[in-house]
Amino acid sequence: MVTFHLNGQITEDGEIRIDVPDGVQLPPGEVRVTLEMVTNQTAEAPDEIPWEELPWTDEELAQLLKIEPKTGAEIVAWLKSQPRSGWEDIGMTGAEWVEEQRRKRREQRGW
């Protein structure tokens, strides 16, 4: 298989326009087309790539994968600093809610 790397554009009509270099004769026949979008072509910022599409660097990945364990005291302090869990609003603990759900399920199934 012979591979050619050609530049092109997708038009407003959704058609692909390929720029074949001068003097290059391509033989007729089937081809396989692979698209690699070079930039995000938007009307607002044609040369700007959204941060979600930027590749991660090795340093960024290493920082994100770095594990920094917390002590028990740090975990308890964090839990106390969080807003209410919501169980107070329904008048029961999490374990009580689970048992209530199990009881309801048993009744529905006739156990």
Biotite code that builds the C-alpha atoms (Angstrom):
import biotite.structure as struc

atoms = struc.array([
    struc.Atom([0.000, 0.000, 0.000], chain_id="A", res_id=1, res_name="MET", atom_name="CA", element="C"),
    struc.Atom([1.286, 3.462, -0.893], chain_id="A", res_id=2, res_name="VAL", atom_name="CA", element="C"),
    struc.Atom([0.556, 6.280, 1.566], chain_id="A", res_id=3, res_name="THR", atom_name="CA", element="C"),
    struc.Atom([0.240, 9.946, 0.612], chain_id="A", res_id=4, res_name="PHE", atom_name="CA", element="C"),
    struc.Atom([-0.049, 12.699, 3.202], chain_id="A", res_id=5, res_name="HIS", atom_name="CA", element="C"),
    struc.Atom([-2.024, 15.546, 1.653], chain_id="A", res_id=6, res_name="LEU", atom_name="CA", element="C"),
    struc.Atom([-3.457, 18.721, 3.135], chain_id="A", res_id=7, res_name="ASN", atom_name="CA", element="C"),
    struc.Atom([-7.059, 19.740, 2.643], chain_id="A", res_id=8, res_name="GLY", atom_name="CA", element="C"),
    struc.Atom([-10.092, 21.434, 4.086], chain_id="A", res_id=9, res_name="GLN", atom_name="CA", element="C"),
    struc.Atom([-13.718, 20.658, 4.818], chain_id="A", res_id=10, res_name="ILE", atom_name="CA", element="C"),
    struc.Atom([-15.910, 23.267, 3.126], chain_id="A", res_id=11, res_name="THR", atom_name="CA", element="C"),
    struc.Atom([-19.030, 24.931, 4.535], chain_id="A", res_id=12, res_name="GLU", atom_name="CA", element="C"),
    struc.Atom([-21.041, 22.465, 2.402], chain_id="A", res_id=13, res_name="ASP", atom_name="CA", element="C"),
    struc.Atom([-19.417, 19.492, 4.154], chain_id="A", res_id=14, res_name="GLY", atom_name="CA", element="C"),
    struc.Atom([-17.249, 18.530, 1.209], chain_id="A", res_id=15, res_name="GLU", atom_name="CA", element="C"),
    struc.Atom([-13.563, 17.676, 1.487], chain_id="A", res_id=16, res_name="ILE", atom_name="CA", element="C"),
    struc.Atom([-11.157, 19.618, -0.704], chain_id="A", res_id=17, res_name="ARG", atom_name="CA", element="C"),
    struc.Atom([-7.706, 18.062, -1.070], chain_id="A", res_id=18, res_name="ILE", atom_name="CA", element="C"),
    struc.Atom([-4.679, 20.030, -2.236], chain_id="A", res_id=19, res_name="ASP", atom_name="CA", element="C"),
    struc.Atom([-2.621, 17.773, -4.496], chain_id="A", res_id=20, res_name="VAL", atom_name="CA", element="C"),
    struc.Atom([0.922, 19.154, -4.945], chain_id="A", res_id=21, res_name="PRO", atom_name="CA", element="C"),
    struc.Atom([1.857, 20.328, -8.447], chain_id="A", res_id=22, res_name="ASP", atom_name="CA", element="C"),
    struc.Atom([3.335, 17.576, -10.588], chain_id="A", res_id=23, res_name="GLY", atom_name="CA", element="C"),
    struc.Atom([1.854, 14.714, -8.525], chain_id="A", res_id=24, res_name="VAL", atom_name="CA", element="C"),
    struc.Atom([-0.246, 12.281, -10.547], chain_id="A", res_id=25, res_name="GLN", atom_name="CA", element="C"),
    struc.Atom([-2.486, 10.070, -8.414], chain_id="A", res_id=26, res_name="LEU", atom_name="CA", element="C"),
    struc.Atom([-3.699, 6.850, -10.018], chain_id="A", res_id=27, res_name="PRO", atom_name="CA", element="C"),
    struc.Atom([-7.451, 6.250, -10.255], chain_id="A", res_id=28, res_name="PRO", atom_name="CA", element="C"),
    struc.Atom([-8.965, 3.747, -7.834], chain_id="A", res_id=29, res_name="GLY", atom_name="CA", element="C"),
    struc.Atom([-10.237, 3.333, -4.297], chain_id="A", res_id=30, res_name="GLU", atom_name="CA", element="C"),
    struc.Atom([-8.578, 5.200, -1.432], chain_id="A", res_id=31, res_name="VAL", atom_name="CA", element="C"),
    struc.Atom([-8.888, 5.138, 2.344], chain_id="A", res_id=32, res_name="ARG", atom_name="CA", element="C"),
    struc.Atom([-9.246, 8.600, 3.863], chain_id="A", res_id=33, res_name="VAL", atom_name="CA", element="C"),
    struc.Atom([-8.143, 9.347, 7.426], chain_id="A", res_id=34, res_name="THR", atom_name="CA", element="C"),
    struc.Atom([-8.987, 12.770, 8.847], chain_id="A", res_id=35, res_name="LEU", atom_name="CA", element="C"),
    struc.Atom([-6.762, 14.445, 11.407], chain_id="A", res_id=36, res_name="GLU", atom_name="CA", element="C"),
    struc.Atom([-8.233, 17.734, 12.565], chain_id="A", res_id=37, res_name="MET", atom_name="CA", element="C"),
    struc.Atom([-5.362, 20.173, 12.945], chain_id="A", res_id=38, res_name="VAL", atom_name="CA", element="C"),
    struc.Atom([-7.248, 22.842, 14.908], chain_id="A", res_id=39, res_name="THR", atom_name="CA", element="C"),
    struc.Atom([-10.742, 23.486, 16.125], chain_id="A", res_id=40, res_name="ASN", atom_name="CA", element="C"),
    struc.Atom([-12.122, 25.753, 13.417], chain_id="A", res_id=41, res_name="GLN", atom_name="CA", element="C"),
    struc.Atom([-14.767, 27.845, 15.166], chain_id="A", res_id=42, res_name="THR", atom_name="CA", element="C"),
    struc.Atom([-16.146, 31.182, 14.116], chain_id="A", res_id=43, res_name="ALA", atom_name="CA", element="C"),
    struc.Atom([-15.177, 32.848, 17.409], chain_id="A", res_id=44, res_name="GLU", atom_name="CA", element="C"),
    struc.Atom([-11.538, 31.735, 17.599], chain_id="A", res_id=45, res_name="ALA", atom_name="CA", element="C"),
    struc.Atom([-10.355, 29.769, 14.566], chain_id="A", res_id=46, res_name="PRO", atom_name="CA", element="C"),
    struc.Atom([-6.822, 29.193, 15.904], chain_id="A", res_id=47, res_name="ASP", atom_name="CA", element="C"),
    struc.Atom([-7.715, 28.429, 19.522], chain_id="A", res_id=48, res_name="GLU", atom_name="CA", element="C"),
    struc.Atom([-8.118, 24.824, 20.722], chain_id="A", res_id=49, res_name="ILE", atom_name="CA", element="C"),
    struc.Atom([-10.462, 24.289, 23.688], chain_id="A", res_id=50, res_name="PRO", atom_name="CA", element="C"),
    struc.Atom([-8.635, 23.172, 26.834], chain_id="A", res_id=51, res_name="TRP", atom_name="CA", element="C"),
    struc.Atom([-10.601, 19.878, 26.866], chain_id="A", res_id=52, res_name="GLU", atom_name="CA", element="C"),
    struc.Atom([-8.964, 18.902, 23.574], chain_id="A", res_id=53, res_name="GLU", atom_name="CA", element="C"),
    struc.Atom([-5.396, 19.792, 24.534], chain_id="A", res_id=54, res_name="LEU", atom_name="CA", element="C"),
    struc.Atom([-3.109, 16.799, 25.127], chain_id="A", res_id=55, res_name="PRO", atom_name="CA", element="C"),
    struc.Atom([-1.860, 16.112, 28.665], chain_id="A", res_id=56, res_name="TRP", atom_name="CA", element="C"),
    struc.Atom([1.857, 16.532, 29.292], chain_id="A", res_id=57, res_name="THR", atom_name="CA", element="C"),
    struc.Atom([3.852, 13.890, 31.157], chain_id="A", res_id=58, res_name="ASP", atom_name="CA", element="C"),
    struc.Atom([4.301, 16.323, 34.061], chain_id="A", res_id=59, res_name="GLU", atom_name="CA", element="C"),
    struc.Atom([0.552, 16.977, 34.297], chain_id="A", res_id=60, res_name="GLU", atom_name="CA", element="C"),
    struc.Atom([-0.232, 13.259, 34.258], chain_id="A", res_id=61, res_name="LEU", atom_name="CA", element="C"),
    struc.Atom([2.384, 12.564, 36.937], chain_id="A", res_id=62, res_name="ALA", atom_name="CA", element="C"),
    struc.Atom([0.901, 15.291, 39.154], chain_id="A", res_id=63, res_name="GLN", atom_name="CA", element="C"),
    struc.Atom([-2.650, 13.992, 38.668], chain_id="A", res_id=64, res_name="LEU", atom_name="CA", element="C"),
    struc.Atom([-1.628, 10.412, 39.464], chain_id="A", res_id=65, res_name="LEU", atom_name="CA", element="C"),
    struc.Atom([0.357, 11.369, 42.560], chain_id="A", res_id=66, res_name="LYS", atom_name="CA", element="C"),
    struc.Atom([-1.221, 9.865, 45.698], chain_id="A", res_id=67, res_name="ILE", atom_name="CA", element="C"),
    struc.Atom([-1.207, 12.039, 48.808], chain_id="A", res_id=68, res_name="GLU", atom_name="CA", element="C"),
    struc.Atom([-2.857, 10.028, 51.610], chain_id="A", res_id=69, res_name="PRO", atom_name="CA", element="C"),
    struc.Atom([-4.615, 11.841, 54.460], chain_id="A", res_id=70, res_name="LYS", atom_name="CA", element="C"),
    struc.Atom([-4.393, 10.996, 58.139], chain_id="A", res_id=71, res_name="THR", atom_name="CA", element="C"),
    struc.Atom([-7.469, 9.934, 60.082], chain_id="A", res_id=72, res_name="GLY", atom_name="CA", element="C"),
    struc.Atom([-7.569, 13.326, 61.807], chain_id="A", res_id=73, res_name="ALA", atom_name="CA", element="C"),
    struc.Atom([-7.473, 15.123, 58.443], chain_id="A", res_id=74, res_name="GLU", atom_name="CA", element="C"),
    struc.Atom([-10.339, 12.981, 57.128], chain_id="A", res_id=75, res_name="ILE", atom_name="CA", element="C"),
    struc.Atom([-12.475, 13.620, 60.240], chain_id="A", res_id=76, res_name="VAL", atom_name="CA", element="C"),
    struc.Atom([-11.781, 17.373, 60.023], chain_id="A", res_id=77, res_name="ALA", atom_name="CA", element="C"),
    struc.Atom([-12.764, 17.365, 56.347], chain_id="A", res_id=78, res_name="TRP", atom_name="CA", element="C"),
    struc.Atom([-15.989, 15.445, 57.068], chain_id="A", res_id=79, res_name="LEU", atom_name="CA", element="C"),
    struc.Atom([-16.924, 17.906, 59.820], chain_id="A", res_id=80, res_name="LYS", atom_name="CA", element="C"),
    struc.Atom([-16.347, 20.827, 57.459], chain_id="A", res_id=81, res_name="SER", atom_name="CA", element="C"),
    struc.Atom([-18.756, 19.429, 54.841], chain_id="A", res_id=82, res_name="GLN", atom_name="CA", element="C"),
    struc.Atom([-22.399, 20.471, 54.635], chain_id="A", res_id=83, res_name="PRO", atom_name="CA", element="C"),
    struc.Atom([-25.005, 18.228, 56.186], chain_id="A", res_id=84, res_name="ARG", atom_name="CA", element="C"),
    struc.Atom([-25.257, 14.792, 54.630], chain_id="A", res_id=85, res_name="SER", atom_name="CA", element="C"),
    struc.Atom([-28.977, 15.043, 53.957], chain_id="A", res_id=86, res_name="GLY", atom_name="CA", element="C"),
    struc.Atom([-29.949, 12.118, 56.182], chain_id="A", res_id=87, res_name="TRP", atom_name="CA", element="C"),
    struc.Atom([-31.081, 14.593, 58.833], chain_id="A", res_id=88, res_name="GLU", atom_name="CA", element="C"),
    struc.Atom([-33.734, 15.863, 56.403], chain_id="A", res_id=89, res_name="ASP", atom_name="CA", element="C"),
    struc.Atom([-35.426, 12.466, 56.144], chain_id="A", res_id=90, res_name="ILE", atom_name="CA", element="C"),
    struc.Atom([-35.154, 11.644, 59.852], chain_id="A", res_id=91, res_name="GLY", atom_name="CA", element="C"),
    struc.Atom([-32.986, 8.529, 59.660], chain_id="A", res_id=92, res_name="MET", atom_name="CA", element="C"),
    struc.Atom([-29.401, 7.387, 59.275], chain_id="A", res_id=93, res_name="THR", atom_name="CA", element="C"),
    struc.Atom([-27.969, 5.847, 56.141], chain_id="A", res_id=94, res_name="GLY", atom_name="CA", element="C"),
    struc.Atom([-28.146, 2.350, 57.653], chain_id="A", res_id=95, res_name="ALA", atom_name="CA", element="C"),
    struc.Atom([-31.783, 2.873, 58.618], chain_id="A", res_id=96, res_name="GLU", atom_name="CA", element="C"),
    struc.Atom([-32.620, 4.030, 55.085], chain_id="A", res_id=97, res_name="TRP", atom_name="CA", element="C"),
    struc.Atom([-30.978, 0.930, 53.589], chain_id="A", res_id=98, res_name="VAL", atom_name="CA", element="C"),
    struc.Atom([-32.955, -1.342, 55.913], chain_id="A", res_id=99, res_name="GLU", atom_name="CA", element="C"),
    struc.Atom([-36.164, 0.509, 55.011], chain_id="A", res_id=100, res_name="GLU", atom_name="CA", element="C"),
    struc.Atom([-35.447, -0.013, 51.294], chain_id="A", res_id=101, res_name="GLN", atom_name="CA", element="C"),
    struc.Atom([-34.806, -3.710, 51.867], chain_id="A", res_id=102, res_name="ARG", atom_name="CA", element="C"),
    struc.Atom([-38.061, -4.025, 53.836], chain_id="A", res_id=103, res_name="ARG", atom_name="CA", element="C"),
    struc.Atom([-40.014, -2.335, 51.015], chain_id="A", res_id=104, res_name="LYS", atom_name="CA", element="C"),
    struc.Atom([-38.408, -4.578, 48.415], chain_id="A", res_id=105, res_name="ARG", atom_name="CA", element="C"),
    struc.Atom([-39.278, -7.715, 50.406], chain_id="A", res_id=106, res_name="ARG", atom_name="CA", element="C"),
    struc.Atom([-42.912, -6.544, 50.658], chain_id="A", res_id=107, res_name="GLU", atom_name="CA", element="C"),
    struc.Atom([-43.070, -5.869, 46.889], chain_id="A", res_id=108, res_name="GLN", atom_name="CA", element="C"),
    struc.Atom([-41.744, -9.335, 46.102], chain_id="A", res_id=109, res_name="ARG", atom_name="CA", element="C"),
    struc.Atom([-43.932, -11.043, 48.687], chain_id="A", res_id=110, res_name="GLY", atom_name="CA", element="C"),
    struc.Atom([-41.111, -12.563, 50.713], chain_id="A", res_id=111, res_name="TRP", atom_name="CA", element="C"),
])
